[in-house]
Amino acid sequence: MDKKLQQQIIEMREIEQDLRMRIAKPGKELPNYLIYAIDICHNYRLRQIINKFGYPTRKLIGKNGMKAFWLLVQHQDYDISLQEDCLTYCDFDSQEKAFLTDRVLINKGKKQIYGTQFNFPIEDIKNVDKRRRQMNLESLKEYLRKCKR
């Protein structure tokens, strides 16, 4: 495992999460465009990592590194091809794949299939819980209840 690469990816995630949380706070002093700037910088670095090491795996960057990498890719909404390629080639866990799949579908103007993204329509909502179970996700009702806390 490449500990240095793992740490770098985790630090990237911490930076972007800190910024997202600071922007979301009431009375914020930071402009929203900063998050786009950090996403662009991270996009450049994510592509460098892929070019140098290939698509990350748990073997390369560990479980925590993969979770951090997934979140960074999840926020690359202006680079759908990166999101799709990572869905295909990275060994994300099933829940992460479900979230990223829905994100890609929404970014392509389609309905999500797992109901992981708020305020977007769900394809075949009658069977959403069956699909969610297949991806080791709780029921949509339980997910929404947890999110409202």
DSSP file (Angstrom, degrees, kcal/mol; ACC not computed):
  #  RESIDUE AA STRUCTURE BP1 BP2  ACC     N-H-->O    O-->H-N    N-H-->O    O-->H-N    TCO  KAPPA ALPHA  PHI   PSI    X-CA   Y-CA   Z-CA
    1    1 A M              0   0    0      0, 0.0     2,-1.1     0, 0.0    60,-0.2   0.000 360.0 360.0 360.0 141.0    0.0    0.0    0.0
    2    2 A D     >  -     0   0    0     58,-3.2     4,-2.6     1,-0.2     5,-0.2  -0.752 360.0-178.3 -92.8  93.9    1.2    3.5   -0.8
    3    3 A K  H  > S+     0   0    0     -2,-1.1     4,-2.7     1,-0.2     5,-0.2   0.859  80.0  54.3 -62.2 -38.1    0.8    5.3    2.5
    4    4 A K  H  > S+     0   0    0      2,-0.2     4,-2.1     1,-0.2    -1,-0.2   0.927 111.6  44.1 -64.4 -44.9    2.0    8.6    1.1
    5    5 A L  H  > S+     0   0    0      2,-0.2     4,-2.4     1,-0.2     5,-0.2   0.914 112.8  52.8 -65.3 -43.1   -0.6    8.6   -1.7
    6    6 A Q  H  X S+     0   0    0     -4,-2.6     4,-2.4    54,-0.2    -2,-0.2   0.940 110.3  47.4 -57.1 -48.2   -3.3    7.4    0.8
    7    7 A Q  H  X S+     0   0    0     -4,-2.7     4,-2.5     1,-0.2    -1,-0.2   0.887 110.1  52.6 -63.0 -39.5   -2.5   10.3    3.1
    8    8 A Q  H  X S+     0   0    0     -4,-2.1     4,-2.2     2,-0.2    -1,-0.2   0.918 110.6  47.1 -62.8 -43.4   -2.5   12.8    0.3
    9    9 A I  H  X S+     0   0    0     -4,-2.4     4,-2.1     2,-0.2    -2,-0.2   0.902 112.2  50.0 -65.9 -41.3   -6.0   11.7   -0.9
   10   10 A I  H  X S+     0   0    0     -4,-2.4     4,-2.4    -5,-0.2    -2,-0.2   0.906 110.3  50.4 -64.2 -41.3   -7.3   11.8    2.7
   11   11 A E  H  X S+     0   0    0     -4,-2.5     4,-2.4     2,-0.2    -2,-0.2   0.890 107.8  53.5 -63.8 -39.0   -5.9   15.3    3.1
   12   12 A M  H  X S+     0   0    0     -4,-2.2     4,-2.3     1,-0.2    -2,-0.2   0.931 110.2  47.7 -59.1 -45.3   -7.6   16.4   -0.2
   13   13 A R  H  X S+     0   0    0     -4,-2.1     4,-2.6     1,-0.2     5,-0.2   0.913 110.4  51.4 -62.5 -43.3  -10.9   15.1    1.2
   14   14 A E  H  X S+     0   0    0     -4,-2.4     4,-2.4     1,-0.2    -1,-0.2   0.898 110.0  49.8 -62.1 -40.7  -10.4   16.9    4.5
   15   15 A I  H  X S+     0   0    0     -4,-2.4     4,-2.2     2,-0.2    -1,-0.2   0.942 114.0  43.8 -62.8 -48.7   -9.7   20.2    2.8
   16   16 A E  H  X S+     0   0    0     -4,-2.3     4,-2.5     1,-0.2    -2,-0.2   0.875 114.5  49.5 -68.9 -35.7  -12.8   19.9    0.5
   17   17 A Q  H  X S+     0   0    0     -4,-2.6     4,-2.5     2,-0.2     5,-0.2   0.911 110.3  50.6 -69.3 -40.8  -15.1   18.8    3.4
   18   18 A D  H  X S+     0   0    0     -4,-2.4     4,-2.3    -5,-0.2    -2,-0.2   0.932 112.9  46.6 -59.5 -45.7  -13.9   21.6    5.6
   19   19 A L  H  X S+     0   0    0     -4,-2.2     4,-2.3     2,-0.2    -2,-0.2   0.923 111.6  50.3 -64.2 -44.3  -14.6   24.1    2.9
   20   20 A R  H  X S+     0   0    0     -4,-2.5     4,-1.8     1,-0.2    -1,-0.2   0.901 112.4  47.7 -60.9 -40.9  -18.0   22.7    2.1
   21   21 A M  H  X S+     0   0    0     -4,-2.5     4,-0.9     2,-0.2    -1,-0.2   0.894 111.7  49.6 -68.0 -39.9  -19.0   22.8    5.8
   22   22 A R  H  < S+     0   0    0     -4,-2.3     3,-0.3     1,-0.2     8,-0.3   0.875 111.8  48.3 -67.8 -36.8  -17.7   26.3    6.2
   23   23 A I  H  < S+     0   0    0     -4,-2.3    -1,-0.2     1,-0.2     5,-0.2   0.855 109.1  54.0 -69.8 -34.6  -19.6   27.5    3.1
   24   24 A A  H  < S+     0   0    0     -4,-1.8    -1,-0.2    -5,-0.2    -2,-0.2   0.662  85.9 104.2 -75.8 -16.6  -22.8   25.8    4.3
   25   25 A K  S >< S-     0   0    0     -4,-0.9     3,-1.1    -3,-0.3     2,-0.0  -0.398  82.3-106.1 -69.1 140.4  -22.8   27.5    7.7
   26   26 A P  T 3  S+     0   0    0      0, 0.0    -1,-0.1     0, 0.0    -2,-0.1  -0.371 107.7  25.3 -60.7 143.6  -25.3   30.3    8.2
   27   27 A G  T 3  S-     0   0    0      1,-0.2    -2,-0.1    -3,-0.1    -3,-0.1   0.751  90.9-179.7  72.5  24.0  -23.6   33.7    8.2
   28   28 A K    <   -     0   0    0     -3,-1.1    -1,-0.2    -5,-0.2    -5,-0.1  -0.141  27.1-161.5 -58.5 150.9  -20.8   32.3    6.1
   29   29 A E        +     0   0    0     -7,-0.2    -1,-0.1     2,-0.1    -6,-0.1   0.392  65.5  88.8-111.0  -2.0  -18.0   34.6    5.1
   30   30 A L  S    S-     0   0    0     -8,-0.3     2,-0.1   -11,-0.1    -2,-0.1  -0.825  77.0-123.3-102.3 135.3  -16.7   32.4    2.2
   31   31 A P    >   -     0   0    0      0, 0.0     3,-1.6     0, 0.0     4,-0.3  -0.475  19.3-123.5 -74.6 147.2  -18.1   32.7   -1.3
   32   32 A N  T >> S+     0   0    0      1,-0.3     3,-1.6     2,-0.2     4,-0.7   0.793 103.6  72.7 -58.9 -31.3  -19.6   29.6   -3.0
   33   33 A Y  H 3> S+     0   0    0      1,-0.3     4,-1.8     2,-0.2    -1,-0.3   0.706  80.6  74.7 -64.0 -16.3  -17.2   29.8   -5.9
   34   34 A L  H <> S+     0   0    0     -3,-1.6     4,-2.4     1,-0.2    -1,-0.3   0.865  90.8  56.0 -62.2 -34.6  -14.4   28.6   -3.7
   35   35 A I  H <> S+     0   0    0     -3,-1.6     4,-2.2    -4,-0.3    -1,-0.2   0.874 105.9  50.7 -66.8 -34.6  -15.8   25.1   -3.7
   36   36 A Y  H  X S+     0   0    0     -4,-0.7     4,-2.2     2,-0.2    -1,-0.2   0.890 109.0  52.1 -67.3 -37.5  -15.7   25.1   -7.5
   37   37 A A  H  X S+     0   0    0     -4,-1.8     4,-2.2     2,-0.2    -2,-0.2   0.923 111.0  45.8 -64.0 -44.2  -12.0   26.2   -7.4
   38   38 A I  H  X S+     0   0    0     -4,-2.4     4,-2.7     1,-0.2    -1,-0.2   0.884 111.0  53.6 -68.2 -36.3  -11.1   23.4   -5.0
   39   39 A D  H  X S+     0   0    0     -4,-2.2     4,-2.3     2,-0.2    -1,-0.2   0.891 108.8  49.5 -63.9 -38.2  -13.0   20.9   -7.1
   40   40 A I  H  X S+     0   0    0     -4,-2.2     4,-2.0     2,-0.2    -2,-0.2   0.925 112.0  47.6 -65.5 -44.4  -11.1   22.0  -10.2
   41   41 A C  H  X S+     0   0    0     -4,-2.2     4,-2.0     1,-0.2    -2,-0.2   0.919 113.7  47.7 -61.3 -43.2   -7.7   21.6   -8.4
   42   42 A H  H  X S+     0   0    0     -4,-2.7     4,-3.2     1,-0.2     5,-0.2   0.867 106.9  57.0 -68.1 -35.1   -8.7   18.2   -7.1
   43   43 A N  H  X S+     0   0    0     -4,-2.3     4,-2.3     2,-0.2    -1,-0.2   0.937 107.0  49.1 -58.5 -46.3   -9.9   17.2  -10.6
   44   44 A Y  H  X S+     0   0    0     -4,-2.0     4,-1.8     1,-0.2    -2,-0.2   0.925 114.7  44.3 -59.0 -46.1   -6.4   17.9  -11.9
   45   45 A R  H  X S+     0   0    0     -4,-2.0     4,-2.6     2,-0.2    -2,-0.2   0.889 110.3  54.3 -70.2 -38.8   -4.7   15.9   -9.1
   46   46 A L  H  X S+     0   0    0     -4,-3.2     4,-2.3     1,-0.2    -1,-0.2   0.919 109.8  47.9 -59.8 -42.9   -7.2   13.0   -9.4
   47   47 A R  H  X S+     0   0    0     -4,-2.3     4,-2.5    -5,-0.2    -1,-0.2   0.869 110.0  52.7 -67.0 -36.0   -6.4   12.7  -13.1
   48   48 A Q  H  X S+     0   0    0     -4,-1.8     4,-2.2    -5,-0.2     5,-0.2   0.929 109.3  49.7 -62.3 -44.3   -2.6   12.9  -12.3
   49   49 A I  H  X>S+     0   0    0     -4,-2.6     4,-3.3     1,-0.2     5,-0.5   0.932 112.0  47.4 -60.2 -46.7   -3.0   10.1   -9.8
   50   50 A I  H  X5S+     0   0    0     -4,-2.3     4,-1.9     1,-0.2    -1,-0.2   0.906 111.9  50.4 -63.0 -42.2   -4.9    7.9  -12.3
   51   51 A N  H  <5S+     0   0    0     -4,-2.5    -1,-0.2     1,-0.2    -2,-0.2   0.871 119.8  36.2 -63.9 -36.3   -2.3    8.6  -15.0
   52   52 A K  H  <5S+     0   0    0     -4,-2.2    -2,-0.2    -5,-0.2    -1,-0.2   0.895 135.6  16.8 -84.0 -42.3    0.6    7.7  -12.7
   53   53 A F  H  <5S-     0   0    0     -4,-3.3    -3,-0.2     1,-0.3    -2,-0.2   0.546  99.7-121.2-109.9 -11.0   -0.9    4.8  -10.6
   54   54 A G     << -     0   0    0     -4,-1.9    -1,-0.3    -5,-0.5    -2,-0.1  -0.369  65.6 -25.6  85.8-179.1   -4.0    3.6  -12.6
   55   55 A Y  S    S-     0   0    0     -2,-0.1    36,-0.1     1,-0.1    -5,-0.0  -0.510  83.9-106.5 -69.0 129.2   -7.4    3.7  -11.0
   56   56 A P        -     0   0    0      0, 0.0    35,-0.8     0, 0.0     2,-0.3  -0.148  39.9-176.5 -59.9 150.0   -7.0    3.4   -7.2
   57   57 A T     >  -     0   0    0     33,-0.2     4,-2.6    -3,-0.1     5,-0.4  -0.873  43.0-102.7-135.4 167.5   -7.9    0.2   -5.4
   58   58 A R  H  > S+     0   0    0     -2,-0.3     4,-2.4     1,-0.2     7,-0.1   0.861 122.3  58.6 -60.6 -34.5   -7.9   -0.8   -1.7
   59   59 A K  H  4 S+     0   0    0      1,-0.2    -1,-0.2     2,-0.2   -57,-0.1   0.875 111.9  39.9 -63.3 -36.5   -4.6   -2.6   -2.3
   60   60 A L  H  4 S+     0   0    0     -3,-0.3   -58,-3.2   -59,-0.2   -54,-0.2   0.916 138.2   7.9 -79.2 -45.8   -3.0    0.7   -3.5
   61   61 A I  H  X S-     0   0    0     -4,-2.6     4,-0.8   -60,-0.2    -3,-0.2   0.337  99.6-121.9-125.9   6.5   -4.5    3.2   -1.0
   62   62 A G  H  X  -     0   0    0     -4,-2.4     4,-2.1    -5,-0.4    -1,-0.2   0.065  40.6 -65.6  76.4 171.0   -6.4    1.1    1.6
   63   63 A K  H  > S+     0   0    0      2,-0.2     4,-2.2     1,-0.2     5,-0.2   0.915 134.2  47.3 -64.1 -45.8  -10.0    1.3    2.7
   64   64 A N  H  > S+     0   0    0      1,-0.2     4,-2.0     2,-0.2    -1,-0.2   0.877 111.6  51.6 -66.0 -36.8   -9.9    4.8    4.1
   65   65 A G  H  X S+     0   0    0     -4,-0.8     4,-2.7     2,-0.2    -1,-0.2   0.892 109.6  50.1 -64.2 -39.8   -8.0    6.1    1.1
   66   66 A M  H  X S+     0   0    0     -4,-2.1     4,-2.8     2,-0.2    -2,-0.2   0.894 108.8  51.4 -67.4 -39.5  -10.7    4.6   -1.2
   67   67 A K  H  X S+     0   0    0     -4,-2.2     4,-2.0     2,-0.2    -1,-0.2   0.914 113.2  45.7 -62.5 -41.2  -13.5    6.2    0.8
   68   68 A A  H  X S+     0   0    0     -4,-2.0     4,-2.0     2,-0.2    -2,-0.2   0.917 112.8  49.8 -66.8 -43.4  -11.7    9.6    0.5
   69   69 A F  H  X S+     0   0    0     -4,-2.7     4,-2.4     1,-0.2     5,-0.2   0.914 109.2  52.8 -61.7 -43.3  -11.1    9.0   -3.2
   70   70 A W  H  X S+     0   0    0     -4,-2.8     4,-3.0     1,-0.2    -1,-0.2   0.930 108.2  49.7 -57.6 -47.2  -14.8    8.1   -3.8
   71   71 A L  H  X S+     0   0    0     -4,-2.0     4,-1.3     1,-0.2    -1,-0.2   0.897 110.3  50.4 -63.0 -39.3  -16.0   11.3   -2.1
   72   72 A L  H  < S+     0   0    0     -4,-2.0     3,-0.3     1,-0.2    -1,-0.2   0.921 113.8  44.8 -62.5 -43.5  -13.6   13.4   -4.2
   73   73 A V  H >< S+     0   0    0     -4,-2.4     3,-2.1     1,-0.2    -2,-0.2   0.888 105.7  61.8 -67.4 -39.1  -14.9   11.7   -7.4
   74   74 A Q  H 3< S+     0   0    0     -4,-3.0    -1,-0.2     1,-0.3    -2,-0.2   0.828 104.4  49.7 -55.0 -33.0  -18.5   12.1   -6.2
   75   75 A H  T 3< S+     0   0    0     -4,-1.3     2,-1.1    -3,-0.3    -1,-0.3   0.322  81.4  97.1 -92.2   8.3  -18.0   15.8   -6.2
   76   76 A Q    X   +     0   0    0     -3,-2.1     3,-2.1     1,-0.2     7,-0.3  -0.373  41.8 152.1 -91.3  55.7  -16.6   16.0   -9.7
   77   77 A D  T 3   +     0   0    0     -2,-1.1     3,-0.3     1,-0.3    -1,-0.2   0.677  66.7  56.9 -63.6 -19.0  -20.0   16.9  -11.2
   78   78 A Y  T 3  S+     0   0    0     -3,-0.2    -1,-0.3     1,-0.2     2,-0.1   0.356 103.6  56.5 -93.9   6.0  -18.4   18.7  -14.1
   79   79 A D    X>  +     0   0    0     -3,-2.1     4,-1.9    -6,-0.1     3,-0.6  -0.582  58.4 162.9-134.8  70.8  -16.4   15.7  -15.2
   80   80 A I  H 3> S+     0   0    0     -3,-0.3     4,-3.0     1,-0.2     5,-0.2   0.835  75.0  60.4 -60.8 -33.7  -18.9   12.9  -15.7
   81   81 A S  H 3> S+     0   0    0      2,-0.2     4,-2.6     1,-0.2    -1,-0.2   0.889 104.7  49.2 -64.3 -36.9  -16.4   10.9  -17.7
   82   82 A L  H <> S+     0   0    0     -3,-0.6     4,-2.5     2,-0.2     5,-0.2   0.938 112.1  48.7 -64.2 -46.2  -14.1   10.7  -14.7
   83   83 A Q  H  X S+     0   0    0     -4,-1.9     4,-2.0    -7,-0.3    -2,-0.2   0.927 113.8  46.2 -59.3 -45.7  -17.1    9.7  -12.5
   84   84 A E  H  X S+     0   0    0     -4,-3.0     4,-1.8     2,-0.2    -1,-0.2   0.918 112.4  49.7 -65.1 -43.6  -18.1    7.0  -15.0
   85   85 A D  H  X S+     0   0    0     -4,-2.6     4,-2.8     1,-0.2     5,-0.3   0.904 111.0  49.5 -62.6 -40.9  -14.6    5.6  -15.4
   86   86 A C  H  X S+     0   0    0     -4,-2.5     4,-2.2     1,-0.2     6,-0.3   0.867 106.8  55.6 -67.5 -35.0  -14.1    5.4  -11.7
   87   87 A L  H  < S+     0   0    0     -4,-2.0    -1,-0.2    -5,-0.2    -2,-0.2   0.894 115.3  40.0 -59.5 -38.8  -17.4    3.6  -11.4
   88   88 A T  H  < S+     0   0    0     -4,-1.8    -2,-0.2    -5,-0.1    -1,-0.2   0.899 128.2  26.1 -77.0 -42.7  -16.1    1.0  -13.8
   89   89 A Y  H  < S+     0   0    0     -4,-2.8     2,-0.3    -5,-0.1    -3,-0.2   0.641 100.2  81.8-107.1 -16.7  -12.4    0.7  -12.7
   90   90 A C  S  < S-     0   0    0     -4,-2.2     2,-1.2    -5,-0.3   -33,-0.2  -0.653  74.9-128.6 -90.3 148.3  -12.2    1.6   -9.0
   91   91 A D        +     0   0    0    -35,-0.8   -33,-0.1    -2,-0.3    -4,-0.1  -0.412  45.0 163.8 -95.3  61.8  -13.1   -1.0   -6.4
   92   92 A F        -     0   0    0     -2,-1.2   -25,-0.0    -6,-0.3     2,-0.0  -0.342  43.7-101.9 -67.0 156.1  -15.6    1.1   -4.4
   93   93 A D     >  -     0   0    0      1,-0.1     4,-2.3    -2,-0.0     5,-0.2  -0.315  38.4 -98.7 -75.4 170.9  -17.9   -0.7   -2.0
   94   94 A S  H  > S+     0   0    0      1,-0.2     4,-2.1     2,-0.2     5,-0.1   0.862 121.7  51.8 -62.9 -38.3  -21.5   -1.3   -3.1
   95   95 A Q  H  > S+     0   0    0      2,-0.2     4,-2.3     1,-0.2    -1,-0.2   0.925 110.5  48.5 -64.8 -42.9  -22.9    1.7   -1.2
   96   96 A E  H  > S+     0   0    0      1,-0.2     4,-2.6     2,-0.2     5,-0.2   0.894 110.2  52.4 -63.1 -39.7  -20.4    4.1   -2.7
   97   97 A K  H  X S+     0   0    0     -4,-2.3     4,-2.7     2,-0.2    -1,-0.2   0.892 108.0  51.8 -62.4 -39.3  -21.2    2.7   -6.2
   98   98 A A  H  X S+     0   0    0     -4,-2.1     4,-2.3     2,-0.2    16,-0.2   0.942 111.7  45.6 -63.2 -47.5  -24.9    3.3   -5.6
   99   99 A F  H  X S+     0   0    0     -4,-2.3     4,-2.0     1,-0.2    -2,-0.2   0.924 116.3  45.2 -62.0 -44.8  -24.3    6.9   -4.6
  100  100 A L  H  X S+     0   0    0     -4,-2.6     4,-2.6     2,-0.2    -1,-0.2   0.872 110.0  55.0 -69.7 -36.2  -21.9    7.6   -7.5
  101  101 A T  H  X S+     0   0    0     -4,-2.7     4,-2.5    -5,-0.2    -1,-0.2   0.943 110.2  46.1 -59.5 -48.1  -24.3    5.8  -10.0
  102  102 A D  H  X S+     0   0    0     -4,-2.3     4,-2.5     1,-0.2     5,-0.2   0.898 111.4  52.6 -62.2 -39.4  -27.1    8.1   -8.9
  103  103 A R  H  X S+     0   0    0     -4,-2.0     4,-2.5     2,-0.2    -2,-0.2   0.924 110.4  47.3 -62.9 -44.3  -24.9   11.1   -9.2
  104  104 A V  H  X S+     0   0    0     -4,-2.6     4,-1.3     2,-0.2    -2,-0.2   0.930 111.7  50.5 -63.0 -46.1  -23.8   10.2  -12.7
  105  105 A L  H  <>S+     0   0    0     -4,-2.5     5,-3.0     1,-0.2     3,-0.5   0.926 112.4  46.5 -59.0 -45.9  -27.4    9.6  -13.8
  106  106 A I  H ><5S+     0   0    0     -4,-2.5     3,-2.0     1,-0.2    -1,-0.2   0.913 109.1  54.5 -62.9 -43.2  -28.5   12.9  -12.4
  107  107 A N  H 3<5S+     0   0    0     -4,-2.5    -1,-0.2     1,-0.3    -2,-0.2   0.748 107.7  51.5 -63.5 -22.4  -25.6   14.7  -14.1
  108  108 A K  T 3<5S-     0   0    0     -4,-1.3    -1,-0.3    -3,-0.5    -2,-0.2   0.335 123.4-106.3 -94.1   5.7  -26.7   13.2  -17.4
  109  109 A G  T < 5S+     0   0    0     -3,-2.0    -3,-0.2     1,-0.3     2,-0.2   0.701  81.0 123.3  79.4  19.7  -30.3   14.5  -16.9
  110  110 A K      < -     0   0    0     -5,-3.0    -1,-0.3    -6,-0.2     2,-0.2  -0.586  67.9 -91.6-107.3 171.4  -31.7   11.0  -16.0
  111  111 A K        -     0   0    0     -2,-0.2    11,-0.2    -3,-0.1     2,-0.1  -0.581  41.4-117.1 -80.5 144.3  -33.6    9.7  -13.0
  112  112 A Q  B     -a  122   0A   0      9,-2.0    11,-3.3    -2,-0.2   -10,-0.1  -0.372  15.7-155.2 -74.0 160.6  -31.6    8.1  -10.2
  113  113 A I  S    S+     0   0    0      9,-0.2    18,-0.1   -15,-0.2    19,-0.1   0.606  85.9  40.9-114.0 -15.7  -32.1    4.4   -9.4
  114  114 A Y  S    S-     0   0    0    -16,-0.2     8,-0.1    17,-0.1   -15,-0.1   0.526  96.1-125.5-110.3  -8.9  -31.1    4.1   -5.7
  115  115 A G        +     0   0    0      6,-0.1   -16,-0.1   -17,-0.1     7,-0.1   0.850  65.2 134.0  69.6  35.0  -32.6    7.3   -4.3
  116  116 A T        +     0   0    0    -18,-0.2     2,-0.5   -17,-0.1   -17,-0.1   0.640  53.4  69.8 -90.4 -15.2  -29.4    8.6   -2.8
  117  117 A Q  S >  S-     0   0    0      3,-0.1     3,-0.9     4,-0.1    -5,-0.1  -0.908  82.4-125.9-111.3 125.3  -29.6   12.2   -4.0
  118  118 A F  T 3  S+     0   0    0     -2,-0.5    -2,-0.1     1,-0.2    -3,-0.0  -0.265  84.8  16.2 -67.5 151.4  -32.3   14.5   -2.5
  119  119 A N  T 3  S+     0   0    0      1,-0.2    -1,-0.2     0, 0.0     0, 0.0   0.697  97.8 109.7  63.2  24.1  -34.8   16.4   -4.6
  120  120 A F  S <  S-     0   0    0     -3,-0.9    -1,-0.2    -5,-0.0    -3,-0.1  -0.981  73.0-103.8-128.0 143.7  -34.3   14.3   -7.7
  121  121 A P        -     0   0    0      0, 0.0    -9,-2.0     0, 0.0     2,-0.5  -0.246  29.6-136.3 -67.0 153.5  -36.7   11.9   -9.2
  122  122 A I  B >   -a  112   0A   0    -11,-0.2     3,-0.6    -9,-0.1     2,-0.3  -0.932  13.7-125.4-114.0 131.0  -36.3    8.1   -8.8
  123  123 A E  T 3  S-     0   0    0    -11,-3.3     4,-0.1    -2,-0.5   -13,-0.0  -0.555  91.0  -3.9 -70.5 133.6  -36.8    5.6  -11.7
  124  124 A D  T >  S-     0   0    0     -2,-0.3     3,-1.7     1,-0.1    -1,-0.2   0.926  74.2-173.6  47.5  62.0  -39.2    2.8  -10.8
  125  125 A I  G X  S+     0   0    0     -3,-0.6     3,-1.2     1,-0.3     4,-0.4   0.750  74.5  70.7 -60.5 -25.5  -39.7    4.0   -7.2
  126  126 A K  G 3  S+     0   0    0      1,-0.2    -1,-0.3     2,-0.1     3,-0.2   0.833 108.2  35.1 -60.6 -31.0  -41.8    0.9   -6.4
  127  127 A N  G <> S+     0   0    0     -3,-1.7     4,-1.9     1,-0.1    -1,-0.2   0.223  85.1 106.8-107.9  13.6  -38.7   -1.2   -6.6
  128  128 A V  H <> S+     0   0    0     -3,-1.2     4,-2.6     1,-0.2     5,-0.2   0.889  78.4  52.6 -62.9 -39.0  -36.2    1.2   -5.2
  129  129 A D  H  > S+     0   0    0     -4,-0.4     4,-2.4     1,-0.2    -1,-0.2   0.857 106.4  53.7 -67.7 -32.6  -35.9   -0.6   -1.8
  130  130 A K  H  > S+     0   0    0      2,-0.2     4,-1.6     1,-0.2    -1,-0.2   0.931 112.2  44.4 -63.7 -44.9  -35.1   -3.9   -3.6
  131  131 A R  H  X S+     0   0    0     -4,-1.9     4,-0.9     1,-0.2    -2,-0.2   0.889 111.9  53.4 -66.0 -38.8  -32.3   -2.2   -5.5
  132  132 A R  H ><>S+     0   0    0     -4,-2.6     5,-2.7     1,-0.2     3,-0.8   0.912 106.3  52.4 -63.4 -42.2  -31.1   -0.5   -2.3
  133  133 A R  H ><5S+     0   0    0     -4,-2.4     3,-1.8     1,-0.2    -1,-0.2   0.895 103.9  57.5 -59.6 -39.9  -30.9   -3.9   -0.5
  134  134 A Q  H 3<5S+     0   0    0     -4,-1.6    -1,-0.2     1,-0.3    -2,-0.2   0.759 109.7  45.3 -62.2 -23.9  -28.8   -5.2   -3.4
  135  135 A M  T <<5S-     0   0    0     -4,-0.9    -1,-0.3    -3,-0.8    -2,-0.2   0.177 120.3-108.2-104.8  15.4  -26.3   -2.4   -2.7
  136  136 A N  T < 5S+     0   0    0     -3,-1.8     2,-0.3     1,-0.2    -3,-0.2   0.846  73.6 139.5  60.8  37.2  -26.4   -2.9    1.1
  137  137 A L      < -     0   0    0     -5,-2.7    -1,-0.2    -8,-0.1    -2,-0.1  -0.822  54.4-113.0-106.8 149.9  -28.3    0.3    1.7
  138  138 A E        -     0   0    0     -2,-0.3    -1,-0.1     1,-0.2    -3,-0.1  -0.217  52.9 -70.8 -70.4 171.2  -31.2    0.7    4.2
  139  139 A S     >  -     0   0    0      1,-0.1     4,-2.5    -7,-0.1     5,-0.2  -0.181  43.1-114.8 -59.6 157.4  -34.7    1.3    2.9
  140  140 A L  H  > S+     0   0    0      1,-0.2     4,-2.7     2,-0.2     5,-0.2   0.898 117.5  54.3 -61.3 -40.6  -35.4    4.7    1.4
  141  141 A K  H  > S+     0   0    0      1,-0.2     4,-2.1     2,-0.2    -1,-0.2   0.926 110.9  44.6 -60.1 -46.0  -37.8    5.5    4.3
  142  142 A E  H  > S+     0   0    0      2,-0.2     4,-2.4     1,-0.2    -2,-0.2   0.898 112.5  52.2 -65.7 -41.3  -35.1    4.8    6.9
  143  143 A Y  H  X S+     0   0    0     -4,-2.5     4,-2.0     1,-0.2    -2,-0.2   0.927 111.4  46.2 -60.5 -46.4  -32.5    6.7    4.9
  144  144 A L  H  X S+     0   0    0     -4,-2.7     4,-1.2     2,-0.2    -1,-0.2   0.873 110.7  53.4 -65.5 -37.6  -34.8    9.8    4.7
  145  145 A R  H  < S+     0   0    0     -4,-2.1     4,-0.4    -5,-0.2     3,-0.4   0.928 110.5  46.9 -63.0 -44.9  -35.6    9.5    8.4
  146  146 A K  H >< S+     0   0    0     -4,-2.4     3,-1.0     1,-0.2    -2,-0.2   0.878 110.0  53.6 -63.3 -38.3  -31.9    9.5    9.3
  147  147 A C  H 3< S+     0   0    0     -4,-2.0    -1,-0.2     1,-0.2    -2,-0.2   0.738 100.4  60.8 -71.8 -22.5  -31.2   12.5    7.0
  148  148 A K  T 3<        0   0    0     -4,-1.2    -1,-0.2    -3,-0.4    -2,-0.2   0.607 360.0 360.0 -81.1 -11.1  -33.9   14.6    8.6
  149  149 A R    <         0   0    0     -3,-1.0    -1,-0.2    -4,-0.4    -2,-0.1   0.498 360.0 360.0 -63.9 360.0  -32.2   14.5   12.0
